[in-house]
Amino acid sequence: MNLEEQLCFALYSATNAVIRTYRPWLRDIGLTYPQYLVLLVLWQDGDRTMGEIATRLALPPGGVTPIVERLEAANLVVRRRDEIDRRVVHVMLTESGMQLEAAGSEAQRRVSCATTMQEDELAGLREILHGLTERLSASAASCEAEATLS
């Protein structure tokens, strides 16, 4: 059990390094990293429900509520209850939220530059990580089933 040989630690360390690199650029535009992720969903996909945002970010539905509340307090998004199903809450960018996209894009560009990786290397790494996520999601259930049969 060597820490440096653990996949979980390598991913944890890399994630922390990426978030630390984003932090000063996001701080300059008044965002936290989780707020930036929610805005990325809205910039890319347009208006979404709270549930759709949670699914897109692989978070529990209640996990996005405090993030969206802070974004709403900053006048970057507005929330509206669905007229037919009041349980559904729609999230829309305000004009201020839309204008922040260029600064968010610049933060992303600077972080990509800080990696000193070429675009094809970054694309390959993203592909590997997305594949790992899919494999772990798919296999978690089968591993649990195996454990209960043992």
C-alpha positions in Angstrom: 0.0 0.0 0.0 2.1 2.8 -1.3 0.4 6.2 -1.5 2.1 7.3 -4.7 0.9 4.1 -6.5 -2.7 4.6 -5.6 -4.9 5.7 -8.5 -7.2 7.5 -6.1 -4.4 9.7 -4.8 -3.1 10.5 -8.3 -6.6 11.7 -9.3 -7.1 13.5 -6.0 -3.7 15.4 -6.4 -4.3 16.2 -10.0 -7.9 17.5 -9.3 -6.6 19.7 -6.4 -3.8 21.1 -8.6 -6.3 22.0 -11.4 -8.7 23.7 -9.0 -5.8 25.6 -7.3 -4.7 26.8 -10.8 -8.3 28.0 -11.6 -8.8 29.7 -8.2 -7.0 33.1 -8.8 -8.6 33.5 -12.3 -12.1 32.6 -10.9 -11.6 34.8 -7.8 -10.9 37.8 -10.2 -14.4 37.3 -11.7 -16.1 36.5 -8.4 -16.7 32.8 -8.8 -15.9 29.6 -7.0 -14.9 26.5 -8.9 -18.4 24.8 -8.3 -20.1 28.0 -9.5 -17.9 28.0 -12.6 -19.0 24.5 -13.4 -22.7 25.4 -13.1 -22.2 28.3 -15.4 -20.3 26.1 -17.9 -23.4 23.9 -18.1 -25.6 27.0 -18.7 -23.2 28.6 -21.2 -22.9 25.4 -23.2 -26.5 24.0 -22.9 -28.6 27.1 -22.3 -31.5 27.1 -19.7 -31.7 23.9 -17.7 -33.6 22.6 -14.7 -31.8 22.0 -11.4 -32.1 18.3 -12.0 -30.5 18.5 -15.4 -27.6 20.6 -14.0 -27.1 18.0 -11.2 -27.1 15.2 -13.7 -24.7 16.9 -16.0 -22.2 17.6 -13.1 -22.7 14.1 -11.6 -24.0 15.7 -8.4 -27.0 14.8 -6.2 -29.9 17.1 -7.0 -29.6 18.9 -3.6 -25.9 19.5 -4.3 -26.5 22.2 -6.9 -29.1 24.2 -4.8 -26.7 26.1 -2.7 -24.4 26.8 -5.7 -27.3 28.1 -7.8 -28.6 30.2 -4.8 -25.2 32.0 -4.6 -25.2 32.5 -8.3 -28.7 34.0 -8.1 -27.7 36.3 -5.2 -24.8 37.5 -7.4 -27.4 38.2 -10.2 -25.8 35.7 -12.6 -28.8 33.4 -12.9 -32.5 33.4 -12.1 -34.6 30.5 -11.0 -38.2 29.9 -12.0 -40.6 27.2 -10.9 -42.2 25.3 -13.8 -45.8 26.4 -14.3 -47.1 22.8 -14.7 -44.9 20.9 -12.3 -44.0 23.2 -9.4 -41.3 20.7 -8.2 -39.2 21.5 -11.3 -37.0 24.6 -11.1 -35.6 26.2 -14.2 -32.3 28.0 -14.1 -31.5 30.8 -16.7 -28.5 33.0 -17.2 -29.0 36.7 -16.6 -27.4 39.3 -18.9 -24.5 39.5 -16.3 -24.2 35.7 -16.3 -23.9 35.7 -20.1 -21.3 38.5 -20.1 -19.1 36.5 -17.7 -18.6 33.7 -20.3 -15.7 35.5 -22.0 -13.9 35.8 -18.6 -14.6 32.2 -17.9 -13.2 31.2 -21.2 -10.1 33.2 -20.5 -9.7 31.4 -17.2 -10.0 28.0 -18.9 -7.4 29.1 -21.5 -4.9 30.1 -18.9 -5.3 26.9 -17.0 -4.9 24.9 -20.2 -1.7 26.9 -20.8 -0.5 26.2 -17.3 -0.6 22.5 -17.9 2.1 22.9 -20.6 0.3 20.1 -22.4 -0.5 20.2 -26.2 -4.1 20.2 -27.1 -4.0 16.6 -28.4 -2.4 15.5 -25.0 -5.2 17.3 -23.1 -7.8 15.7 -25.4 -6.3 12.2 -24.8 -6.3 12.7 -21.1 -9.9 13.9 -21.0 -10.9 10.8 -23.1 -9.1 8.5 -20.7 -10.7 10.1 -17.6 -14.2 10.1 -19.2 -13.6 6.4 -20.0 -12.5 5.7 -16.5 -15.6 7.4 -15.1 -17.9 5.3 -17.4 -16.1 2.1 -16.5 -16.3 2.7 -12.8 -19.9 3.7 -13.0 -20.8 0.6 -14.9 -18.7 -1.8 -12.9 -19.6 -0.5 -9.4 -23.0 -2.2 -9.5 -21.5 -5.5 -10.8 -18.8 -5.5 -8.1 -21.4 -5.0 -5.4 -23.5 -7.8 -6.8 -20.4 -10.1 -6.8 -19.6 -9.1 -3.2 -23.1 -10.0 -2.0 -22.9 -13.4 -3.7 -19.6 -14.3 -2.0 
